Amino acid sequence: MNQVRPEITAFAEAMEKTMQKHDAEKGDSWKKLDVHNLETEFWMEVEELGCLQDDGIPITSPDAIHELLDIANMAMMLFCRSQGVSESE
């Protein structure tokens, strides 16, 4: 495989930083959540981003970036669950 693009590495590191902020409270609890619950949370995050846009908040603002990272992390969780990742791993 080719080297990972620097932009992907930076994005993944930002995603991990966001995940780590919740480790004490949630840890890897997403691995045992029902996939439908994860999907619902994903769409809630998308809606939160939409509300910011409706309020005229630029997509590059810190609040919007926060929501984008939440969406990305939810997408990662759904992807991993579709690949068979569960609490036992």
Buried (B, 14 or more C-beta within 10 A) or exposed (E): EEEEEEEEEEBEEBBEEBBEEEEEEEEEEBBEBEEEEBBEBBEEBBEBBEEBEEEEBEEEEEEBBBBBBBBBBBBBBBEBBEEEBEEEE
